[in-house]
Amino acid sequence: MIVLAVETATMNGGVALADEDRLIAELRLNVKTTHSERLLPGLDYLLKQADLELGQIDILAVSQGPGSFTGLRVGIALVKGMAFASGGAKKVVAVHTLEAFAWHFPFSHIPVCPLLDARKGELYGGIFLWKGGSFERIVPEAVLSPGKWITMAREVLGQGHDKIILMGEGATIYREEFRSAIGGQALFAPPPLMAPSAANVALVGAQMACKGLFADPETLTPFYIRKSEAELKWQSNS
């Protein structure tokens, strides 16, 4: 089973190829071009370097969100297009972005808190804890102010944990606020682990595929958490 994964929840997007027990290849880019400009060339390059053809792909895994509204739409549109073009031969799995992000730190006894910039002074986030071979949500995905995420981190630390791992662009932007509030209990991920990766989407996607947790390409939509600007404007004008 070969999995093609697409991650476009942040500017640091990418694509990856994997099978059940290994990462075949991954391309990650953090550059100022849109996903629509670089995604297809990146995918073509990756397939050529791995000596694979699109017809050999069995599973399409996509980062569903939360994250950049535009980025998520581009990634999901690509995966849906490939699924439709295959006539249903390629199955789709939709992977929650923050859960896959947490997989940078499997086996850790320390809670993991990925945080993405949601704009408007808010952060997408969640807090995960490794239990029984996978991550469990101890704070479900939400969009909250940095101050509220600091409160959430304090509450988790008060439950018997002496450290918490903070990761993502949100952790970078508000690093000093977290340090000021919880001091040395805040552990910040190193730069290579500060962004979601398509390799993790492939990993979680393969696990979901083995369990038969497939998504319907026709009804697949991004997991935004909050409404888009277009929806808010439509509601205010209606």
ZAMARDO-151664 format. One line per field, with one value per atom (N, C-alpha, C): residue in one letter; x, y, z. Coordinates in pm, 1 decimal, always signed. Layout:
ZAMARDO-151664
residu <- (A ...)
px <- (X ...)
py <- (Y ...)
pz <- (Z ...)
end
This chain:
ZAMARDO-151664
residu <- (M M M I I I V V V L L L A A A V V V E E E T T T A A A T T T M M M N N N G G G G G G V V V A A A L L L A A A D D D E E E D D D R R R L L L I I I A A A E E E L L L R R R L L L N N N V V V K K K T T T T T T H H H S S S E E E R R R L L L L L L P P P G G G L L L D D D Y Y Y L L L L L L K K K Q Q Q A A A D D D L L L E E E L L L G G G Q Q Q I I I D D D I I I L L L A A A V V V S S S Q Q Q G G G P P P G G G S S S F F F T T T G G G L L L R R R V V V G G G I I I A A A L L L V V V K K K G G G M M M A A A F F F A A A S S S G G G G G G A A A K K K K K K V V V V V V A A A V V V H H H T T T L L L E E E A A A F F F A A A W W W H H H F F F P P P F F F S S S H H H I I I P P P V V V C C C P P P L L L L L L D D D A A A R R R K K K G G G E E E L L L Y Y Y G G G G G G I I I F F F L L L W W W K K K G G G G G G S S S F F F E E E R R R I I I V V V P P P E E E A A A V V V L L L S S S P P P G G G K K K W W W I I I T T T M M M A A A R R R E E E V V V L L L G G G Q Q Q G G G H H H D D D K K K I I I I I I L L L M M M G G G E E E G G G A A A T T T I I I Y Y Y R R R E E E E E E F F F R R R S S S A A A I I I G G G G G G Q Q Q A A A L L L F F F A A A P P P P P P P P P L L L M M M A A A P P P S S S A A A A A A N N N V V V A A A L L L V V V G G G A A A Q Q Q M M M A A A C C C K K K G G G L L L F F F A A A D D D P P P E E E T T T L L L T T T P P P F F F Y Y Y I I I R R R K K K S S S E E E A A A E E E L L L K K K W W W Q Q Q S S S N N N S S S)
px <- (+85.1 +0.0 +88.4 +79.8 +157.4 +64.9 +108.3 +29.7 +94.9 +14.5 +57.7 -9.9 +68.5 +13.9 +38.6 -59.8 -52.8 -76.2 +13.6 +2.5 +9.2 -101.8 -104.4 -171.8 -169.3 -237.4 -164.8 -34.0 +44.6 +130.1 +206.0 +297.7 +404.4 +437.1 +537.5 +469.0 +428.0 +355.1 +447.2 +385.8 +466.9 +387.3 +458.6 +400.7 +495.2 +439.9 +521.4 +467.6 +555.6 +519.9 +566.1 +480.4 +515.7 +441.4 +492.7 +416.0 +388.9 +348.2 +303.9 +410.2 +537.0 +640.0 +760.9 +748.9 +864.6 +821.7 +899.5 +884.6 +970.1 +907.3 +979.7 +1046.4 +970.3 +1024.2 +934.0 +992.4 +914.4 +975.6 +889.4 +932.8 +862.0 +940.6 +884.4 +940.5 +852.9 +894.6 +834.0 +915.1 +866.8 +912.8 +845.4 +883.7 +760.6 +784.6 +673.1 +613.1 +566.5 +486.5 +363.1 +257.5 +133.3 +142.3 +59.7 +55.2 +10.6 -76.3 -123.8 -10.2 +92.2 +206.2 +306.3 +323.8 +433.4 +390.1 +260.3 +215.8 +232.0 +178.8 +188.9 +333.3 +414.0 +555.6 +627.7 +594.0 +656.6 +617.9 +490.8 +443.2 +509.2 +517.2 +580.3 +726.3 +797.1 +938.2 +953.8 +867.3 +877.5 +854.7 +753.7 +725.3 +843.0 +901.6 +1015.0 +1134.8 +1164.0 +1278.0 +1258.1 +1132.4 +1101.9 +1080.5 +1089.6 +1069.1 +930.8 +831.5 +693.2 +606.0 +492.9 +393.3 +265.8 +185.1 +62.4 -28.5 -23.7 -107.3 -71.5 +49.0 +91.4 +46.2 -10.9 -56.8 -189.5 -198.5 -320.9 -408.6 -344.2 -416.5 -374.2 -472.2 -446.4 -480.9 -380.8 -401.7 -386.0 -476.6 -470.6 -490.1 -414.1 -428.5 -557.2 -653.8 -788.3 -804.5 -714.8 -728.0 -733.7 -735.2 -745.6 -615.1 -627.1 -511.8 -555.6 -467.9 -495.8 -615.4 -716.7 -835.9 -799.4 -719.8 -683.2 -596.3 -497.1 -408.3 -482.7 -573.6 -649.9 -734.8 -794.8 -878.6 -795.7 -675.1 -588.1 -550.5 -507.3 -466.9 -581.4 -696.3 -811.5 -861.6 -859.2 -901.7 -812.1 -682.2 -589.1 -620.3 -639.2 -666.1 -800.5 -901.1 -1030.8 -1021.1 -946.7 -929.9 -864.7 -759.6 -692.0 -782.7 -862.2 -954.5 -1060.3 -1118.1 -1220.2 -1160.5 -1039.6 -974.8 -944.8 -927.4 -897.1 -1022.5 -1139.2 -1264.3 -1294.5 -1241.9 -1266.7 -1161.5 -1062.9 -958.3 -870.3 -849.9 -767.4 -857.5 -837.4 -916.0 -855.5 -941.7 -900.1 -915.5 -815.2 -827.1 -801.3 -883.7 -871.6 -812.7 -695.7 -620.8 -628.1 -665.0 -667.8 -524.5 -505.5 -371.8 -297.7 -364.0 -295.0 -259.5 -344.5 -312.3 -187.5 -183.2 -64.8 +58.7 +41.7 +151.6 +210.3 +124.0 +170.4 +261.3 +249.7 +330.7 +479.0 +517.2 +660.7 +720.1 +634.1 +683.8 +610.3 +609.7 +548.0 +627.2 +560.4 +618.5 +654.0 +629.2 +662.7 +560.8 +610.9 +520.6 +477.7 +534.6 +504.5 +390.4 +290.5 +183.7 +239.8 +177.5 +220.9 +112.5 +151.6 +54.6 +95.4 +41.6 +66.0 -23.2 +34.5 -37.8 -10.0 -116.3 -103.7 -166.0 -110.4 -160.2 -295.4 -400.2 -533.9 -568.0 -471.3 -492.8 -591.4 -618.9 -712.7 -676.3 -547.1 -503.2 -544.2 -566.4 -606.8 -516.1 -523.0 -442.6 -529.8 -508.0 -564.1 -473.8 -532.7 -449.1 -523.4 -450.3 -502.8 -391.3 -423.6 -319.4 -339.4 -230.7 -235.6 -141.1 -179.2 -95.5 -86.2 +35.9 +59.0 +8.0 -82.8 -137.3 -167.4 -119.5 -155.5 -120.1 -10.7 +34.4 -18.4 -88.3 -138.1 -160.5 -197.3 -222.3 -370.4 -397.3 -532.7 -543.7 -661.1 -684.3 -720.4 -637.8 -676.2 -734.8 -707.1 -777.6 -810.0 -936.9 -973.0 -935.2 -926.5 -893.8 -990.6 -934.2 -1015.5 -939.3 -1008.9 -943.1 -964.3 -853.0 -858.0 -748.8 -760.7 -656.5 -530.9 -414.4 -292.3 -306.1 -372.8 -391.4 -469.6 -570.7 -649.5 -569.8 -483.0 -398.7 -296.9 -250.6 -162.8 -237.8 -363.4 -446.3 -463.8 -490.0 -505.6 -377.5 -262.6 -134.7 -113.4 -148.5 -134.8 -223.2 -344.8 -436.6 -381.8 -326.2 -267.5 -146.9 -64.2 +50.6 +5.9 -108.9 -161.9 -218.5 -226.4 -280.2 -170.7 -55.7 +52.4 +163.4 +161.2 +267.5 +361.2 +491.3 +584.9 +636.0 +607.5 +650.0 +539.2 +546.7 +459.0 +538.8 +522.6 +593.4 +506.1 +560.2 +489.2 +553.4 +470.0 +523.1 +432.1 +485.4 +406.6 +433.8 +384.6 +407.6 +348.1 +238.4 +178.2 +270.3 +339.2 +435.3 +553.8 +591.6 +702.6 +664.7 +546.4 +501.4 +486.4 +432.2 +403.2 +497.3 +618.4 +717.7 +740.6 +760.8 +792.5 +675.4 +553.3 +435.6 +426.7 +452.2 +449.5 +563.2 +680.6 +794.5 +767.4 +708.8 +679.4 +576.9 +479.2 +369.1 +402.9 +476.2 +499.7 +647.6 +735.0 +877.7 +937.0 +1020.6 +1093.1 +1006.7 +878.1 +788.8 +750.2 +776.1 +747.5 +870.2 +856.7 +962.3 +923.9 +1007.2 +977.0 +1045.6 +969.9 +1023.8 +1136.4 +1236.1 +1343.4 +1288.4 +1357.0 +1305.6 +1256.7 +1327.4 +1277.5 +1142.4 +1106.5 +981.1 +877.7 +898.4 +807.9 +696.3 +687.6 +582.9 +525.4 +398.5 +339.6 +416.5 +411.8 +482.6 +392.7 +412.4 +336.7 +371.8 +493.8 +532.8 +443.1 +411.3 +322.1 +180.2 +136.7 +4.4 -0.3 +108.7 +116.3 +111.2 +183.6 +187.5 +48.6 -15.6 -149.3 -249.4 -233.7 -323.5 -316.9 -196.6 -181.5 -250.0 -237.1 -303.6 -455.4 -507.2 -651.1 -699.0 -619.1 -656.7 -664.8 -571.6 -573.3 -697.8 -756.0 -878.8 -1004.3 -984.6 -1098.5 -1165.1 -1090.0 -1146.5 -1130.5 -1204.9 -1193.8 -1294.5 -1260.6 -1349.7 -1412.2 -1529.9 -1598.1 -1547.3 -1479.7 -1426.8 -1534.5 -1654.8 -1760.9 -1801.1 -1796.4 -1841.8 -1726.5 -1603.8 -1488.1 -1471.5 -1463.4 -1442.3 -1337.3 -1274.7 -1176.6 -1239.7 -1159.7 -1199.2 -1147.6 -1232.3 -1188.9 -1192.8 -1280.5 -1315.8 -1400.2 -1347.5 -1428.9 -1466.7 -1564.7 -1614.4 -1517.5 -1520.3 -1434.4 -1486.5 -1400.8 -1441.0 -1560.6 -1560.8 -1670.8 -1803.2 -1798.7 -1921.7 -1968.8 -1874.9 -1911.5 -1972.3 -1913.4 -1966.9 -2104.6 -2124.3 -2254.7 -2360.9 -2324.2 -2419.6 -2454.0 -2352.7 -2377.1 -2462.7 -2459.1 -2534.6 -2671.9 -2695.8 -2822.3 -2927.8)
py <- (-120.1 +0.0 +124.7 +201.9 +325.4 +444.2 +532.1 +648.7 +774.5 +858.1 +992.5 +1090.3 +1172.0 +1265.9 +1409.2 +1493.5 +1635.9 +1717.3 +1810.5 +1897.9 +2043.1 +2115.6 +2256.7 +2345.1 +2303.1 +2379.8 +2508.8 +2515.4 +2634.5 +2667.3 +2776.3 +2809.5 +2702.7 +2632.0 +2525.9 +2397.1 +2393.3 +2278.8 +2176.3 +2067.7 +1966.8 +1845.4 +1750.0 +1622.9 +1511.9 +1393.0 +1279.9 +1151.4 +1053.8 +919.5 +820.8 +724.8 +627.0 +496.7 +388.5 +265.1 +230.3 +106.6 +74.8 +93.5 +75.6 +77.3 +164.2 +252.7 +339.1 +464.0 +569.5 +691.9 +677.6 +690.6 +677.4 +809.8 +918.3 +1049.9 +1158.1 +1274.3 +1389.1 +1516.4 +1609.1 +1741.2 +1843.9 +1929.7 +2034.9 +2168.7 +2267.9 +2400.4 +2507.5 +2603.8 +2719.1 +2843.0 +2869.2 +2980.4 +3062.9 +3183.6 +3276.2 +3259.5 +3139.5 +3114.5 +3038.2 +3045.2 +2980.4 +2829.7 +2756.8 +2611.4 +2574.5 +2654.8 +2624.5 +2630.9 +2711.1 +2723.6 +2609.3 +2559.8 +2466.5 +2322.5 +2299.6 +2166.7 +2063.3 +2092.6 +1996.6 +1974.4 +2081.0 +2056.9 +1975.6 +2003.1 +1928.2 +1781.9 +1755.4 +1617.5 +1544.3 +1610.4 +1550.0 +1517.4 +1610.2 +1588.6 +1469.9 +1463.1 +1357.1 +1219.9 +1209.2 +1081.5 +1038.3 +1132.9 +1098.8 +1052.8 +1121.9 +1084.7 +949.9 +916.4 +787.5 +676.8 +712.9 +617.1 +551.5 +635.6 +588.7 +665.8 +606.1 +672.3 +689.0 +787.2 +815.6 +693.5 +610.3 +490.5 +390.3 +400.7 +308.1 +350.9 +470.8 +520.6 +453.9 +403.2 +337.4 +429.3 +506.5 +588.8 +734.6 +823.8 +967.8 +1022.0 +1073.4 +1129.5 +1280.2 +1352.8 +1498.4 +1557.5 +1661.2 +1736.9 +1818.9 +1790.3 +1846.5 +1979.0 +2011.9 +2133.2 +2102.6 +2209.1 +2350.1 +2405.8 +2524.9 +2589.9 +2696.9 +2731.8 +2833.8 +2793.7 +2880.4 +2848.0 +2819.7 +2909.2 +2893.0 +2769.4 +2751.4 +2636.5 +2504.8 +2492.5 +2369.1 +2340.9 +2443.8 +2424.7 +2374.0 +2427.8 +2384.8 +2237.6 +2198.7 +2060.2 +1962.1 +1995.7 +1906.3 +1898.0 +2009.8 +2008.4 +1916.6 +1919.9 +1833.6 +1686.3 +1652.0 +1512.5 +1466.3 +1551.4 +1515.7 +1494.8 +1581.5 +1567.9 +1436.2 +1397.5 +1271.2 +1152.4 +1163.1 +1053.7 +1036.7 +1146.2 +1139.5 +1086.5 +1132.3 +1089.6 +940.1 +883.6 +740.0 +654.0 +719.0 +644.2 +568.0 +617.2 +552.1 +450.5 +428.6 +330.2 +375.7 +507.1 +561.0 +606.7 +548.5 +584.0 +707.2 +784.2 +908.4 +897.9 +947.1 +961.6 +1108.2 +1161.2 +1300.4 +1301.1 +1359.1 +1356.2 +1493.3 +1496.2 +1622.5 +1674.5 +1797.8 +1857.9 +1853.1 +1893.1 +1903.6 +1766.4 +1667.6 +1531.9 +1480.4 +1498.7 +1456.5 +1533.6 +1661.1 +1745.4 +1690.2 +1645.3 +1591.6 +1471.2 +1402.0 +1283.0 +1313.3 +1438.3 +1469.4 +1412.1 +1388.4 +1345.3 +1221.4 +1110.6 +987.8 +934.0 +859.2 +793.4 +890.0 +1017.8 +1114.2 +1108.5 +1109.8 +1115.0 +1258.5 +1352.7 +1495.3 +1535.7 +1609.5 +1657.2 +1742.0 +1730.9 +1801.2 +1899.5 +2025.1 +2130.2 +2198.1 +2152.4 +2222.6 +2345.4 +2455.0 +2582.2 +2645.7 +2677.3 +2742.6 +2881.5 +2972.9 +3109.9 +3113.9 +3156.0 +3165.8 +3308.7 +3398.7 +3542.3 +3597.9 +3725.9 +3794.1 +3776.4 +3759.9 +3744.0 +3612.8 +3509.2 +3378.3 +3268.1 +3153.0 +3038.2 +2914.4 +2835.8 +2701.1 +2613.4 +2529.7 +2443.5 +2325.4 +2242.1 +2126.9 +2075.5 +1992.5 +1933.1 +1782.0 +1710.5 +1566.6 +1495.6 +1373.2 +1292.5 +1151.7 +1097.7 +963.8 +858.3 +775.4 +667.5 +547.1 +430.7 +307.3 +302.1 +364.5 +355.8 +461.8 +562.0 +671.2 +794.5 +903.8 +1026.8 +1041.0 +1081.8 +1113.6 +1264.2 +1317.7 +1460.5 +1484.6 +1559.5 +1598.9 +1739.4 +1815.1 +1939.8 +1935.0 +1921.0 +1909.2 +2033.9 +2017.7 +2128.8 +2244.7 +2364.8 +2485.0 +2604.9 +2715.9 +2842.1 +2937.0 +2975.9 +3054.4 +3160.8 +3257.5 +3359.1 +3296.4 +3356.9 +3305.9 +3296.3 +3395.6 +3392.5 +3271.2 +3232.3 +3114.4 +2986.0 +2983.4 +2865.6 +2855.4 +2969.3 +2966.5 +2909.2 +2949.7 +2895.7 +2745.2 +2700.2 +2556.5 +2481.8 +2539.1 +2475.0 +2464.8 +2569.8 +2568.0 +2460.2 +2447.3 +2346.3 +2205.6 +2181.3 +2049.9 +2025.6 +2127.3 +2113.7 +2086.2 +2139.2 +2116.6 +1978.2 +1899.9 +1764.2 +1659.2 +1702.8 +1609.0 +1604.6 +1694.2 +1700.0 +1815.6 +1790.4 +1897.2 +1976.3 +1928.9 +1999.2 +1990.7 +2077.8 +2069.9 +2111.5 +2037.0 +2067.9 +2159.2 +2274.2 +2371.5 +2372.3 +2372.2 +2363.5 +2437.9 +2476.3 +2546.2 +2694.8 +2758.5 +2901.8 +2982.9 +2934.8 +3004.5 +3005.7 +2893.0 +2886.2 +2977.8 +2992.1 +3081.3 +3227.5 +3264.2 +3403.5 +3447.0 +3358.0 +3393.7 +3324.3 +3297.6 +3229.1 +3302.4 +3433.2 +3508.0 +3510.2 +3516.0 +3513.4 +3380.5 +3269.8 +3139.5 +3127.7 +3175.4 +3168.4 +3250.2 +3366.8 +3453.1 +3389.3 +3318.6 +3262.9 +3129.8 +3042.1 +2908.3 +2871.0 +2965.7 +2948.9 +2824.1 +2756.0 +2638.8 +2517.4 +2524.9 +2412.7 +2407.8 +2516.2 +2521.7 +2475.7 +2366.6 +2317.2 +2347.5 +2418.8 +2456.2 +2361.0 +2311.8 +2219.1 +2285.2 +2208.0 +2264.8 +2304.2 +2392.3 +2442.4 +2335.8 +2221.8 +2123.1 +2061.5 +2073.8 +2014.8 +2121.3 +2241.5 +2352.6 +2370.0 +2280.5 +2292.0 +2154.3 +2148.0 +2019.7 +1959.4 +1826.8 +1762.2 +1663.9 +1656.0 +1560.3 +1417.4 +1394.2 +1259.4 +1210.5 +1298.3 +1259.7 +1235.3 +1315.5 +1294.0 +1156.5 +1118.3 +986.1 +876.1 +894.4 +796.3 +773.9 +883.4 +872.3 +824.6 +872.3 +829.8 +680.1 +622.6 +477.9 +401.7 +452.3 +388.8 +391.6 +505.4 +518.4 +426.6 +417.0 +330.2 +184.0 +142.3 +4.2 -25.2 +80.0 +65.3 +89.6 +119.5 +144.4 +278.5 +374.9 +507.2 +600.9 +573.8 +651.6 +765.7 +869.6 +984.8 +977.3 +1033.2 +1041.5 +1166.8 +1151.8 +1269.8 +1372.6 +1326.6 +1419.0 +1513.0 +1464.9 +1546.2 +1598.2 +1565.0 +1606.9 +1758.1 +1818.8 +1962.9 +1988.7 +2105.1 +2137.4 +2145.1 +2112.0 +2124.6 +2260.1 +2361.5 +2498.5 +2537.5 +2481.8 +2518.6 +2645.9 +2754.2 +2875.5 +2907.8 +2992.9 +3025.4 +3116.4 +3104.2 +3186.0 +3328.6 +3418.2 +3557.9 +3569.7 +3489.0 +3494.5 +3456.7 +3352.2 +3310.4 +3418.0 +3479.2 +3582.4 +3704.1 +3743.4 +3856.3 +3823.9 +3702.5 +3661.4 +3666.7 +3618.2 +3617.9 +3761.4 +3850.0 +3987.3 +4062.9 +4021.8 +4089.7 +4026.6 +3912.1 +3842.9 +3879.4)
pz <- (+0.0 +0.0 +0.0 -105.9 -114.8 -90.4 -1.0 +38.6 -15.4 -77.1 -115.0 -20.2 +49.3 +147.2 +104.4 +131.8 +98.5 +224.6 +253.3 +370.5 +325.9 +338.5 +295.9 +401.2 +527.1 +632.0 +667.4 +638.1 +667.0 +544.5 +550.8 +442.5 +425.2 +533.5 +527.6 +481.9 +355.2 +302.9 +240.6 +193.1 +128.8 +87.4 +28.2 -14.3 +29.7 +47.8 +91.6 +32.7 +20.1 -24.3 +81.9 +115.0 +216.6 +189.2 +244.6 +247.1 +392.3 +419.9 +555.7 +663.1 +628.5 +732.8 +702.1 +601.6 +576.3 +500.1 +521.2 +443.3 +318.5 +202.0 +76.4 +39.0 +48.7 +12.1 +67.1 +94.5 +141.0 +85.7 +46.9 +2.1 +87.8 +156.1 +239.7 +194.0 +184.1 +139.8 +228.5 +266.8 +341.4 +267.0 +156.1 +69.2 +35.4 -12.1 -34.6 -174.0 -202.5 -321.3 -276.5 -353.1 -312.6 -334.8 -259.5 -276.7 -417.5 -475.8 -610.7 -712.7 -684.7 -775.7 -759.5 -637.8 -612.4 -588.1 -564.1 -523.0 -634.8 -752.7 -863.2 -909.4 -926.9 -961.2 -853.7 -726.4 -617.9 -620.9 -647.6 -655.2 -772.0 -885.7 -1003.2 -975.5 -911.9 -877.6 -782.9 -681.7 -582.1 -645.3 -730.2 -796.6 -883.5 -955.7 -1041.9 -959.9 -850.8 -767.3 -699.6 -670.8 -606.9 -709.5 -838.9 -947.7 -937.4 -913.7 -902.7 -1001.1 -1034.8 -1117.4 -1037.6 -1076.7 -1003.3 -996.5 -1100.7 -1101.1 -993.5 -936.6 -832.1 -692.5 -682.3 -553.0 -517.0 -394.6 -348.1 -263.7 -175.4 -78.1 -92.3 -88.4 -89.8 +48.7 +118.9 +252.3 +245.4 +307.5 +301.1 +439.7 +468.0 +592.5 +582.9 +671.5 +660.2 +733.9 +823.8 +901.7 +1049.7 +1128.8 +1092.5 +1035.1 +977.0 +919.4 +822.0 +731.1 +631.3 +545.6 +539.4 +461.7 +316.0 +257.1 +116.2 +95.8 +181.4 +169.8 +178.4 +274.0 +289.7 +166.2 +112.0 -6.7 -124.8 -140.3 -250.3 -234.5 -115.6 -91.4 -109.0 -53.2 -63.9 -207.3 -279.8 -419.9 -502.8 -477.2 -549.9 -524.1 -397.5 -361.7 -417.8 -409.8 -465.1 -616.2 -683.9 -827.7 -865.1 -791.4 -820.0 -791.5 -685.1 -651.0 -759.3 -804.4 -909.4 -1040.2 -1072.2 -1197.0 -1196.7 -1077.3 -1068.0 -1076.0 -1081.8 -1087.2 -960.2 -849.8 -721.0 -682.3 -769.3 -738.0 -622.9 -612.7 -504.0 -390.2 -273.3 -155.5 -88.0 -21.4 +42.9 +194.1 +266.2 +411.6 +446.3 +534.5 +578.3 +718.9 +733.1 +858.9 +925.5 +1053.3 +1125.9 +1142.3 +1102.7 +1096.1 +1228.8 +1336.4 +1465.1 +1521.4 +1497.0 +1542.0 +1470.4 +1338.1 +1263.8 +1308.7 +1336.9 +1384.0 +1513.7 +1603.2 +1731.9 +1714.4 +1601.0 +1576.9 +1556.9 +1565.4 +1573.2 +1702.5 +1803.7 +1934.8 +1985.5 +1907.6 +1958.8 +2077.4 +2162.2 +2279.4 +2392.4 +2372.5 +2477.4 +2590.7 +2714.5 +2829.8 +2859.5 +2783.5 +2802.8 +2709.7 +2756.7 +2669.0 +2555.1 +2439.6 +2319.1 +2277.8 +2257.6 +2223.6 +2093.0 +1978.1 +1852.3 +1841.0 +1793.9 +1783.1 +1646.9 +1574.2 +1444.8 +1450.5 +1374.4 +1371.0 +1298.8 +1370.1 +1311.6 +1273.3 +1286.0 +1260.9 +1364.4 +1353.3 +1442.5 +1590.6 +1618.9 +1758.0 +1820.9 +1738.6 +1790.1 +1735.7 +1801.8 +1762.6 +1751.1 +1645.0 +1640.3 +1725.3 +1805.6 +1887.0 +1943.4 +2012.5 +2083.1 +2171.3 +2267.5 +2352.3 +2350.2 +2319.8 +2298.2 +2394.9 +2432.1 +2521.2 +2464.6 +2462.2 +2408.2 +2506.5 +2459.3 +2542.0 +2454.0 +2495.9 +2427.8 +2280.6 +2242.4 +2104.9 +2011.2 +2063.7 +1979.4 +2066.6 +2002.7 +2076.4 +2110.4 +2233.7 +2277.2 +2297.4 +2267.5 +2287.8 +2434.2 +2504.6 +2640.1 +2639.7 +2534.2 +2504.3 +2355.3 +2316.7 +2175.0 +2095.8 +1964.5 +1876.2 +1896.6 +1902.6 +1922.7 +1869.9 +1853.9 +1818.4 +1935.1 +2000.0 +2123.1 +2120.0 +2207.6 +2221.4 +2282.6 +2260.2 +2324.0 +2475.7 +2536.9 +2681.6 +2727.5 +2650.5 +2687.5 +2667.5 +2565.7 +2549.0 +2662.4 +2711.2 +2828.5 +2948.3 +2964.4 +3072.8 +3056.5 +2934.0 +2908.4 +2942.6 +2904.7 +2934.5 +3084.9 +3156.6 +3302.4 +3364.4 +3312.3 +3365.9 +3344.4 +3226.1 +3197.9 +3287.0 +3306.1 +3395.9 +3539.0 +3575.5 +3709.3 +3730.2 +3623.5 +3632.0 +3649.7 +3694.9 +3724.3 +3621.1 +3524.5 +3423.5 +3456.7 +3450.1 +3487.7 +3367.8 +3245.8 +3124.9 +3020.7 +2920.7 +2804.7 +2681.9 +2572.0 +2448.0 +2364.0 +2325.9 +2242.1 +2103.6 +2000.8 +1865.9 +1769.9 +1655.6 +1555.4 +1552.4 +1445.2 +1427.9 +1542.1 +1601.1 +1714.3 +1834.8 +1856.5 +1967.3 +1942.3 +1816.1 +1781.5 +1802.2 +1754.1 +1764.4 +1909.5 +1992.8 +2131.9 +2230.3 +2184.1 +2268.2 +2400.5 +2394.7 +2516.5 +2613.6 +2560.4 +2648.7 +2722.9 +2653.1 +2718.9 +2819.5 +2782.9 +2874.6 +3000.7 +2982.5 +3096.6 +3188.7 +3129.8 +3209.0 +3276.0 +3204.5 +3261.3 +3266.6 +3232.0 +3253.8 +3192.5 +3271.0 +3224.6 +3200.0 +3235.8 +3207.0 +3059.3 +2987.8 +2844.7 +2766.5 +2691.8 +2605.5 +2460.7 +2388.0 +2250.5 +2153.5 +2058.6 +1960.1 +1881.2 +1837.4 +1754.2 +1617.1 +1544.5 +1415.8 +1317.3 +1299.0 +1202.2 +1240.2 +1368.1 +1416.0 +1450.6 +1402.1 +1433.6 +1331.5 +1234.1 +1132.6 +1102.6 +1063.2 +1023.4 +906.6 +893.3 +784.1 +711.4 +580.1 +499.9 +538.2 +587.3 +629.4 +742.3 +836.4 +945.6 +895.7 +797.7 +738.0 +671.5 +604.9 +543.2 +648.2 +757.9 +866.3 +925.6 +966.0 +1025.7 +921.4 +797.3 +691.1 +666.5 +670.1 +652.0 +764.5 +887.4 +1000.7 +983.9 +938.4 +917.2 +804.9 +699.1 +587.3 +631.3 +715.7 +765.1 +847.4 +905.9 +985.0 +901.4 +773.0 +686.3 +707.6 +761.5 +792.0 +672.0 +568.6 +445.5 +442.0 +366.2 +347.4 +208.8 +195.3 +66.7 -5.7 -119.3 -188.4 -223.8 -248.8 -289.5 -177.0 -54.2 +59.5 +145.1 +109.4 +189.5 +186.2 +302.5 +315.9 +423.6 +422.2 +526.3 +664.8 +765.5 +906.2 +953.5 +938.4 +964.1 +1112.9 +1189.5 +1326.8 +1328.6 +1270.5 +1266.6 +1121.5 +1105.2 +972.1 +897.5 +765.3 +681.5 +674.4 +627.1 +610.7 +515.7 +408.8 +312.9 +379.5 +464.5 +533.9 +630.6 +702.3 +799.2 +729.5 +613.5 +539.1 +484.0 +436.7 +382.9 +491.4 +612.1 +723.1 +765.4 +765.7 +810.8 +710.4 +583.3 +480.1 +454.4 +514.2 +488.2 +591.8)
end
